[in-house]
Amino acid sequence: MAQKLQSRRQFLKTSLTGSMALAAGGITGVSALSCTNPADRDGILDTVCSGKSSITTRGDIGIRIYSEKVDTPVRLMVISDTHLWMSDDREEPFRQYSERMSKAYNKTRHFQTQEETNPNEALQKTLELAKKMGVDAIFHLGDLVSYPSEAGVEWAKEQFDATGIPWYYISGNHDWHYEGMEGTEIELRNEWAAKRLALLYHGNNPLLYSVDIKGLKVVMLDDSVYEILPEQLSLFRKEMKEGKPSLMMSHIPLYAPGFSVGYGCGHPDWNAESDRNFELERRPRWPEGGHSETTFEFWKEVIRSHARHNLLATFAGHVHSQSSSVVDGWPQFTLKANFSGAYNIVEILPMKDLL
């Protein structure tokens, strides 16, 4: 088994080319193409590339993706990790499981002004901005709540519905996790997705679903147990075969070289030895043998999908920080936590608008 794990890790580490980590603030992440920088429009440094797509970013809030495959401009608001901790009397039977996280993130600091705020206020102001900016859809990438609170889920749904904007959600690891509750992570995710989170899915499959936003496909993937199930791999392949310009959004980032094991979906060092928080979070320890073969295969399928099937980029939360990476041409972005008011405006634009 040890020899098998080592060969897996070696394969992943040595098969990567063109990978780079990018810091926030006027950054430009492009898929290893020949590029020039002819214009600085609206404070965003545009980059022209010789390939099929170009990606530009601005500080904490703006990402533009230009693609030859896109005909109609699309503007999205993408947020993650609000960590609402509100609850009511219905939570009483579960206090022993929610006590620690009910005290987390009660007071936070705004990501720009550093003024004191809190998750409820941060989400409300973010959604007000979404209306003012006229976005086509809102996407929340998980950890909407710090534990599966009925009051928190119901309140959040009311806030999203009140915007009048289409909105979509995928689960994070805290959304379904009652700390110390008996059961495997997959069992608990299934249970609380049905009991508490179902209000947020609009009837879609909580493991993986897609939506069409003005011709752009957005695939919502639940990787909140750090693993990918065979059903999810099969569904993802089916979605990608349609060949539409696409984005993928999940809670936990996919592995990228140079990043911590927190970028754990497909990370070669994700295993029991690297699991530092299982006792604090009162959950099963990560497996001794690391990821399943299905998870590693999914990771490779994402890279292939970027190259073959118009997967333009992927987005994730979980790590509460902004980062960018490019692996074999495939770009990934992570987001700052919405409990600080953070958000990203993601614009998908025809390449002709850039040239």
Secondary structure, DSSP 8 states (H G I E B T S, - for coil): -HHHHHHHHHHHHHS--S-EEE-SSS----SS--EEEEEEETTEEEEEESSSEEEEEETTTEEEEEETT--S-EEEEEE----B----GGGGGGHHHHTTGGGTTSSEE-TTT--EE-HHHHHHHHHHHHHHHT-SEEEE-S-SBSS--HHHHHHHHHHHHHHTS-EEE---TTTS--TT-SS-HHHHHHHHIIIIIGGGTTT--SSEEEEEETTEEEEEE--TTS---HHHHHHHHHHHHT---EEEE-SS-B--TTS-TTS-BT-TT-SGGG--STTTTTS----TT-S-HHHHHHHHHHHHHHHHS-EEEEEE-SSSS-EEEEETTEEEEE---GGGT--EEEEEEEGGGT-
